[in-house]
């Protein structure tokens, strides 16, 4: 699979599964919101959150295995501040995905693990949600700023006439 297809596909798969997990997580975490949206408790929300979490962890893994690490994570031609930020972003995404997955599985099987482990996992899972919300906003701002700068540069560059 070419990097031109693999990278957007990976990004889209992670985005879509994240949206499902984030939305259902908010419905589980905020009872008032859940009541307003669904009318109350719903097993469908809990199951969607759990299986969305499985997809959140598995989809990128399948795509990485299918496309290959090199086609997805190739080093940029030139090192810029943005490329360093993108490297940090990727590293944080991988780390957070792993921690979310591990803590999610502990919460899913909470009857099989010690209560202290469940409590640590719940706390980590909750705090990661807040951290990810901030990182998503930062990511959107970074992409918006980069796009704006590219358009300003393109507008400032005089157009060449064909000769």
C-alpha positions in Angstrom: 0.0 0.0 0.0 1.4 3.4 -0.9 2.1 6.0 1.7 -0.3 8.4 -0.1 -3.1 6.0 0.7 -1.9 4.4 3.9 -1.3 7.6 5.9 -4.8 9.1 5.4 -6.4 5.7 5.9 -4.6 5.3 9.2 -5.5 8.8 10.3 -9.1 8.3 9.3 -9.4 4.9 11.0 -8.0 6.3 14.2 -10.1 9.4 14.0 -13.4 7.6 13.4 -12.8 5.0 16.2 -11.7 7.8 18.5 -14.9 9.8 17.9 -17.0 6.7 18.7 -15.1 6.0 21.9 -15.0 9.6 23.0 -18.7 10.2 22.4 -19.8 7.0 24.1 -17.4 7.6 26.9 -18.9 11.1 27.5 -22.3 9.5 27.6 -21.2 7.0 30.1 -19.3 9.5 32.2 -21.9 12.3 32.3 -25.3 10.8 33.3 -27.2 14.1 32.6 -25.9 14.1 29.0 -26.8 10.4 28.7 -30.3 11.1 30.0 -30.7 14.0 27.5 -29.5 12.0 24.5 -30.8 8.5 25.2 -33.4 8.9 27.9 -31.3 7.1 30.5 -29.1 4.1 30.9 -28.2 2.1 27.8 -26.3 -1.2 27.5 -25.8 -0.3 23.8 -23.7 2.7 24.8 -21.5 0.6 27.1 -21.1 -2.1 24.5 -20.4 0.4 21.7 -17.8 2.0 23.9 -16.1 -1.3 24.7 -16.0 -2.6 21.1 -15.2 0.9 19.8 -12.2 0.7 22.1 -11.2 -2.6 20.6 -11.4 -1.1 17.1 -9.5 2.0 18.3 -6.6 -0.3 19.3 -6.9 -2.9 16.5 -7.6 -0.8 13.4 -4.3 1.1 13.5 -2.4 -2.2 14.3 -4.0 -3.9 11.3 -3.2 -1.0 9.0 0.4 -0.8 10.2 0.8 -4.6 9.7 -0.8 -4.3 6.2 0.9 -1.2 4.9 4.2 -1.5 6.8 5.9 0.7 9.3 8.1 2.4 6.7 5.3 3.5 4.4 3.4 5.0 7.4 6.2 6.5 9.4 8.8 7.5 6.9 11.2 10.3 8.0 10.4 13.6 6.4 12.7 15.0 3.7 13.6 18.1 5.8 13.4 18.5 9.5 11.3 21.5 10.5 9.6 22.5 13.7 6.4 21.0 12.3 8.0 17.7 11.6 9.3 17.5 15.1 5.8 18.3 16.4 4.4 15.6 14.2 7.0 13.1 15.6 5.9 14.0 19.2 2.3 13.8 18.1 2.7 10.3 16.7 4.7 9.1 19.8 2.0 10.5 22.1 -0.8 9.0 20.0 0.9 5.5 20.2 1.6 5.8 23.9 -1.9 7.1 24.8 -3.5 4.4 22.6 -1.6 1.7 24.5 -2.5 3.1 27.9 -6.1 3.6 26.9 -6.3 0.1 25.7 -4.7 -1.5 28.7 -6.7 0.5 31.2 -9.9 -0.1 29.2 -9.3 -3.9 29.3 -8.8 -3.7 33.0 -12.1 -1.8 33.4 -13.8 -4.2 31.1 -12.7 -7.2 33.2 -12.9 -5.4 36.5 -14.4 -8.4 38.3 -11.2 -10.4 37.5 -8.6 -8.0 38.8 -7.9 -6.4 42.2 -10.0 -3.3 43.1 -6.8 -1.2 43.5 -5.9 -2.0 39.8 -9.4 -1.0 38.7 -9.2 2.3 40.6 -5.8 3.1 39.1 -7.0 2.2 35.6 -10.2 4.3 36.0 -8.2 7.3 37.2 -5.7 6.9 34.3 -8.5 6.4 31.8 -10.3 9.5 33.0 -7.2 11.7 33.1 -6.2 10.5 29.6 -9.6 11.6 28.3 -8.9 15.2 29.5 -5.3 15.1 28.1 -6.5 13.8 24.7 -9.2 16.5 24.5 -6.5 19.1 24.9 -4.2 17.4 22.4 -7.0 17.1 19.8 -7.7 20.9 20.1 -3.9 21.5 19.8 -3.8 19.2 16.8 -6.7 21.0 15.1 -5.1 24.4 15.8 -1.7 23.2 14.4 -3.3 21.9 11.2 -5.3 25.0 10.8 -2.3 27.3 11.3 -0.2 25.2 8.9 -2.9 25.4 6.3 -3.3 29.2 6.8 0.5 29.7 6.6 0.7 27.6 3.4 -2.1 29.6 1.8 -0.5 32.9 2.8 2.8 31.8 1.3 1.1 30.6 -1.9 -0.7 33.9 -2.2 2.5 35.9 -1.6 4.4 34.0 -4.3 4.1 35.7 -7.6 2.6 33.5 -10.3 4.9 32.6 -13.1 3.5 33.2 -16.6 4.1 30.4 -19.1 6.7 31.4 -21.7 
